[in-house]
Amino acid sequence: MTVPRVALGMTLHNNAAHLPRALDSLLGQTHRAFVLVLLDDASSDDTAAICRDYAARDSRIRYHRHAARQAMIATWRGVVDIAAGECPSAEYYAWVSDHDIWDSRWLERMMAELDADREAVLAYPMTRRVTPGGAVIDKDPRLFDTAAYGDVHERWKAFCRDVVGAGDMVYGLIRLEALRRAGTFRTVLRPDRLLIAELTLQGRIRQVPEELWFRRQSSARSVSRQRTTLMLPGAAPWWFSWAPWLQHSVVLWREYASPVPPPYPITRAQWLGMLLRYQVAYGWKGFRKSDLSHVVERAAGRVWWSRKLVSHYARHALYSTLVGARTARGRLRRIAKRALYEVLVLTHRLGLRGRGQTP
């Protein structure tokens, strides 16, 4: 029997409707040597029954269940620990969701990508969004890749400037050792983006130019929602009130700039520049998505429209003024000519009378 080099971890919570389809697509992978750990975060629907049925039929599946709800961060961290224990031979790890669909070649292609590039820490495919009913959404896949950058500073610049879809990349195939060094899943808002930032420090991120993952679109996505789903009520740290990019910068400074010696050959001065770049880039992107940004854009739109309207009427007023002035000038010239004519006629008549002539 082939020793599995891959451990997959699926966190579960009340999504029984899509679970069988997700499991079928994973179990049908062309690369079959893997362990799939299912960690049920105290689901109250049919999730447990479905998982036990699949585990009884396929020895690659290991089902575990929380006795009480633990929320997202604890469950995502827990499934990694369990998977590493269930599959001690694992070199690679991937979180897999309980509602998405994978092409049968997904795992084979991701492994080939990492096997071919020892400096790569993460491989993920192009992603196609689908509706809750499974219909493909007509939207271009998100693109991001740092395969061309060997230098950490160049990778960091590309990450800050171009990164999109950290929520896609976090479901890619990751070197387990690199995932451990990156803290697995930290207690911050937007932990997926922070994880991609930390992996960027370690090596390259490769995107396979094939659509091999179909992600079921959810309407419930926002930072405000994460404040209640990442941690149990009352368990969130006090800094959850901070902006995500500020939380991330604090963690990055604590983990990579403060230790002596530092884990990477990056000076504190360089870290200050890197974190400033991260703050500005991520903060701007966050602002662009915020309600305040929409308010500002609408206000700017109204100002632009008002300015355009004022400019429109000003041009019309100027045109009317010029046309009116020209018309008035023409009338004045005609009146002046008529007046001059009458004066000349009158003068002529008076001259004739003065000479005793009848006009």
Rosetta blueprint (number, residue, H / E / L):
1 M L
2 T L
3 V L
4 P L
5 R L
6 V E
7 A E
8 L E
9 G E
10 M E
11 T E
12 L E
13 H L
14 N L
15 N L
16 A L
17 A L
18 H L
19 L H
20 P H
21 R H
22 A H
23 L H
24 D H
25 S H
26 L H
27 L H
28 G L
29 Q L
30 T L
31 H L
32 R L
33 A L
34 F E
35 V E
36 L E
37 V E
38 L E
39 L E
40 D E
41 D L
42 A L
43 S L
44 S L
45 D L
46 D L
47 T H
48 A H
49 A H
50 I H
51 C H
52 R H
53 D H
54 Y H
55 A H
56 A H
57 R H
58 D L
59 S L
60 R L
61 I E
62 R E
63 Y E
64 H E
65 R E
66 H L
67 A L
68 A L
69 R L
70 Q L
71 A L
72 M H
73 I H
74 A H
75 T H
76 W H
77 R H
78 G H
79 V H
80 V H
81 D H
82 I H
83 A H
84 A H
85 G H
86 E H
87 C L
88 P L
89 S L
90 A L
91 E L
92 Y E
93 Y E
94 A E
95 W E
96 V E
97 S L
98 D L
99 H L
100 D L
101 I E
102 W E
103 D L
104 S L
105 R L
106 W H
107 L H
108 E H
109 R H
110 M H
111 M H
112 A H
113 E H
114 L H
115 D H
116 A H
117 D L
118 R L
119 E L
120 A E
121 V E
122 L E
123 A E
124 Y E
125 P E
126 M E
127 T E
128 R E
129 R E
130 V E
131 T L
132 P L
133 G L
134 G L
135 A L
136 V E
137 I L
138 D L
139 K L
140 D L
141 P L
142 R L
143 L L
144 F L
145 D L
146 T L
147 A L
148 A L
149 Y L
150 G L
151 D L
152 V H
153 H H
154 E H
155 R H
156 W H
157 K H
158 A H
159 F H
160 C H
161 R H
162 D H
163 V L
164 V L
165 G L
166 A H
167 G H
168 D H
169 M H
170 V L
171 Y L
172 G L
173 L E
174 I E
175 R E
176 L H
177 E H
178 A H
179 L H
180 R H
181 R H
182 A L
183 G L
184 T L
185 F L
186 R L
187 T L
188 V L
189 L L
190 R L
191 P H
192 D H
193 R H
194 L H
195 L H
196 I H
197 A H
198 E H
199 L H
200 T H
201 L H
202 Q H
203 G L
204 R E
205 I E
206 R E
207 Q E
208 V E
209 P E
210 E E
211 E E
212 L E
213 W E
214 F E
215 R E
216 R E
217 Q L
218 S L
219 S L
220 A L
221 R L
222 S L
223 V H
224 S H
225 R H
226 Q H
227 R H
228 T H
229 T H
230 L L
231 M L
232 L L
233 P L
234 G L
235 A L
236 A L
237 P L
238 W H
239 W H
240 F H
241 S H
242 W L
243 A L
244 P H
245 W H
246 L H
247 Q H
248 H H
249 S H
250 V H
251 V H
252 L H
253 W H
254 R H
255 E H
256 Y H
257 A H
258 S L
259 P L
260 V L
261 P L
262 P L
263 P L
264 Y L
265 P L
266 I L
267 T L
268 R H
269 A H
270 Q H
271 W H
272 L H
273 G H
274 M H
275 L H
276 L H
277 R H
278 Y H
279 Q H
280 V H
281 A H
282 Y H
283 G H
284 W H
285 K H
286 G H
287 F H
288 R H
289 K H
290 S L
291 D H
292 L H
293 S H
294 H H
295 V H
296 V H
297 E H
298 R H
299 A H
300 A H
301 G H
302 R H
303 V H
304 W H
305 W H
306 S H
307 R H
308 K H
309 L H
310 V H
311 S H
312 H H
313 Y H
314 A H
315 R H
316 H H
317 A H
318 L H
319 Y H
320 S H
321 T H
322 L H
323 V H
324 G H
325 A H
326 R H
327 T H
328 A H
329 R H
330 G H
331 R H
332 L H
333 R H
334 R H
335 I H
336 A H
337 K H
338 R H
339 A H
340 L H
341 Y H
342 E H
343 V H
344 L H
345 V H
346 L H
347 T H
348 H H
349 R H
350 L H
351 G H
352 L H
353 R H
354 G H
355 R L
356 G L
357 Q L
358 T L
359 P L
